[in-house]
Amino acid sequence: MAEPRFWQSRLHPIALALTPLSLIYRGLEAANRKLAHTQHPGKPVICVGNLTAGGAGKTPTVQWLAEQLTAQNKRPAILSRGYGGREKGPLKVDVGRHDATQVGDEPLMLAADWLVYIGADRMQSLRLAVQDGADVMIKDDGFQNPLLAHHFNLIVVDGKTGLGNQRLLPSGPLRQPLDAALQKLDALLVLGAPTHDSLGFLMDAVEAFGKPVFHGQITAAQIETDIKTGKVHGFCGIAKPEKFRASLEAQGVEIVGFTTFADHHNFTDSDAQKLLDTGEALMTTQKDMARLRGAPSGSARAILAATAQVLSVKLVVDNAAALMHAIDTALANGQANQLYKSY
């Protein structure tokens, strides 16, 4: 979702006006935690979550973690809610059979390389993954959901936007009171330079709870030469389009146009035709391309998918070995404490 501007100001009139709703939200969230019956998964579960609504960089983190686990000869599966798709699940995402309107753009993008399962009930998705031979689960989002036990909570925060005004939804971006979150998280991963004024407090608080803080950067792959010598029209429908624009600028290209859509926007042929009519070299994100692929042959969307180039990104984690050691240790301790059971 796109972040409202008032989420960055504690004294904004809208934030103040919404405070009563935030108090109601606080009560409902606390009741949900208290009354929920948490299920133990029977397999190790690493949750990649965030503290706020909106984009924080979870998807590149999920990709990075899947790569690290695969390098350890593990067989990871990604458990996603399938946001933006109409299928309720549980089901395994198949890039040859599904499109983004069915399973969501992020799961479809991830399924090109990994086992991905969608469904609101992550326990049911986990069981499907186990049947397919997965031995470790990466839960994409859902840190605040108490229905499934996690063996490691890796919390991602954007260095530029931080915790915003540090208010609870809807008057601010926080999805849970910070004191409750600090008790559960196992490591904090700050993406980008920690420039937001809330991050000094957050990092100090995490370390005061005896948990490690790591830093990383999302970097873009080099653009092909024929694009770099020309001009680029960027387009995207993501939570923070300014990040995509900054990534393009970092490549040294001349941005002659930049079109934004709502987060998870499902492109129409009219949208596609307008972009094609610019006559410019078009570039988009991996998530946006996932929503374009699978369009009917000959449609404007199919032509756009074949014409536009994708700016691929990846996560680089400082002291990655230490982060993986923390995760491996937690999973080993979980097994020793008999948190797992066999299906």
N, C-alpha and C positions, 0 to 999 in steps of 0.2 A: 504494500500500500504506500501511496505517497504521503510523506510526513507533513502535517499542517504546520504552518509557520509558528503558530502560537505555542507549539510544543517546546520551543526553544526559549520561552520567556515565562518566568514564574508569576509575573504581575500582569500578563496580558489579560485584557478584559474577558476574552472568551475562556481562557484557562480558569480565571476566577469564577466565572459564571457556571462552569461545569463542575466545580468542586463538589457540590452535593451528590452528583452522579458518581464521582470518584469514590466518595464515602460508601455509597451503595455497592459499587464494584468491589471495594475492599472487603466488605462484609461477605459478599457472595463468594469471592475468591477464597477467603479464610474458611468458610463453611465447606467449600468443595474439597479443600485439603484435609479438613478434619473428618469428613464423612466418607471420603473415598476409600474403597477397598483395593489396596495396591497388590497387583499380581507379580510374583517373581517369575522371570521369563524362562528360566531353564537353559539359557544361553547368554553369553556376555553381551551387554547392551551399552554402547557408547552414545550418549546423547549430545548432538551438536545443537546448542540452543542459543538464545539471546535473552537479554533482559527487557528489551523494548520492542514495540511494534515497528514494522518497517524493515527495510533491507539493512543488514549488518555485515554480510559476507559469509553467510552460513554455507551456501552452495559450493563456492570454491574450497571451503574448509572440509566439507563432506568429500569432495573429490580428492583432496590432498590426503585425507585420512584413509580413504579406500585404497589409494596407491601405497601408502605406508604399510597397511595391513596385508595387502597382497604381496608386497616385498618380503614379508615375514612368513610367506607360504600359508597364510590364512585365506579363507574364502568369505569375504564380507558380503553382506546384503544390506541394502539401504531401505529403511522403512519410512515411507512418506505418507502424509495425509492425502496427497493428491489434490492440493488446492487448485481451483480453477477448472477441474475436470468434472464431468457429470457422473462418471462411474463411482459407485460407492465402495466397491471392493468387498472383501480383500481379493486382490488379483495381482499377478505378475505382469509388469509392464513389458510389452513386446513392441519394439520400434517398427516392426514390419506389419503389425496389425492395428496398433493404436495410434491416435493422433492427440494433440494437446487438448482438444475440446473434451476428450474422453478421460484422460488421466492427468492433465496439467502439464505445463511446459517444463518445469524443473524435473519432475520424474522422467519425462520423455527424453530430455537431454541427458540425464544421468544414465538412463538405460542403454545408451549407445555403448557404454563401456562396462557397466556393472549390473549385478542382479538388483532390481528395484521392485518393490512391492508397495501398493497403495491401499489405503483403507483407514477409516476413522479409528477402528479398533486395531491398534498396533500389535496386540497379542495374537490376533488371528493372522495378521500378515506375517508375523514372526514364525508361526507354525508352518505356513506355506514355504517360507524361506528355508526352514530346517528340513523340510521334505525334499527340497532341491539341493541339499548338501551344504548350505551356508553354516558357518561355525562361529561367526561373530556378526553382531548387528550394529549398524549405524543408524540411529534414530534421527532423522532430519527434522529438527524443531520439536516442540512438545516438552521443553524443559519444565514448564509450569503444570503439565498434566500429570496427576499423581497415580494414574491407573496402572502404569507399568513401571516396575523398579528399574533403575539405571545403575550400572556399575561404575560409570564415569560420566561426569557432566562437564563438557568442554563448552564454556560460554564465550561467545564471540561478541565483541563490541567495536563499533566504528570509531576510530580515533578522532574524526572530525565532528561528529554529532553527539558522541558520548551517550549520556543518559538524558539529554535534553534538559527540560526544566525540573526533572526528578519528581514529577507528579505522576500519580497513577492514571490509567485510562479512565475517562476520555479527556481529562484536562491536561494530561501529559502522556508520554509514550510508555511509561513503566507498565509491564504486564503483571507484576507481582511486587508486594512490598520488598524493599531491598534487604531488610534484615532476614526475611524468609529465604530469599534467593541465596544470600551469602552462606547460610547454613548448609545448603545443598550442593553448591558448585564445587568442583574439584580443581579446576584451573581456569584462568581467564586468558583469552587471546585477544590482544588489541591489534586491530588491523589499521595500518597507516600510522602516521605520527600522532601521538596523543595530545592534540592541540585543544580539545574541548575542556572547559574549565571544570567539568564534573569528574574528569578522569583521574586527577590527582587524588581526590578523595576516594574514588572507587578502588584504585590500585592499592592505596594504603589500607583500605578496609579488607580487601581480599588477603593481603599479606598478613594482616592482624589476625585473620582466621587461620593462619598457617597454610594457606594455599598459594601455589605459584602463579606468577604473572608472566606471560610470554608475549612476544611481539612478532608481527608478520606483515607482509606487504602483498597485495594483489598486483601482479605484473602482467602486462599484455605481451603477447607474442609479436614478433616483428611483422609488419604489414608487407605483403608482396610488393616487389619493385614497381610493377606497372601502376599500382595505386599510389605509391609514394611520389612518383614523378608527376602525378596529376592532382586533382582536387577531389575532395570527398564530401558527400552528403550523408551525414549520419542519421539514423533513425532508431528509436527504441521505445519499448513500453515496459519500463522497469521502475522499481521504487525510487531509485535515486539516479535519474538520467544524467545529472551533472558528473557522476563518476565516469560514465561512458564517454562523455565529451572530453573530460580531463585525460582519459586514456588515449583518445584519438590525438589530442593536442601534444601529448608526450611523445607520440610517434613522429612529430614534425610535419604532419600533413596540413594542408590548407583546408579548413572546414568552410565550405561555401554554402552549406545549408544544414540545418539540424531540426529534425521533426520528432516530437515526443508524443507518446500516447499514454493512456492510463496503465498502471501496473497490471501485467498479465493480459493486456489487451488482445482480443482475438481479431486479427486483421480481416478486413473485408476486401473484396475485389476493388472497390472504390478506393480504399486506402492504398492498396498496392499500385493501382493505375496512376494515382497522383504522384507517387514516388517515382515510378518509371518515367512519367512525363517530364520530370526534371532534366532528364538526359545526362545526369551526372553519375559519377561512380558512387555506388551506394554501399554503405557498410553498416552492419548491425551487430547485436550481441548474440551469444550462443542461445540464450533463452528465447529471444525473438525469432531466431531462425527455427527453433524447435516448433514454434507455433505456426510457421509458414509451411513447413514440410508436410507432405501428405495432401496438399491442396489438389483439386481435380486438374488433370492434365490439360494444358492449354489455357487455364485460367490466369488472370493477372497475378494472383497469389503464387501460382506455380512458376510463372515467369520471374517474379521478383525473387523467389527462393533460389532459382537457378542463376540469377544475375548478381544479387548482392553478395558481398563477401562478409565473412564473420571475423570479428576481432576476438581471438581466443585469449583467455586469461588463465592464470594459475596462481596458486598461493605459494609464497616462499616464507617459511617459518624460521625465525632466528632461534638457534639452539633447538632444532627439531629433535635431535637425539634425546634431549632431556625431557621434552614433552612426551615422546613415545615411551620413554622409560617410566614416566609417571603413569601413563595409561596401562602399560604392560603390568606394572606392579599392582595397580588396582584390580585388574582382571585376575591376576594370580591370587591375590588375597581373597577376592570374591569366591573363587573356586575352593580355596582352602577352608573358607568359612561355610562351605556347603550351601551357598546361595543358589547353586544350579541344581537342577534335577533333570533326568533324562526323559525324553518323550517316548 
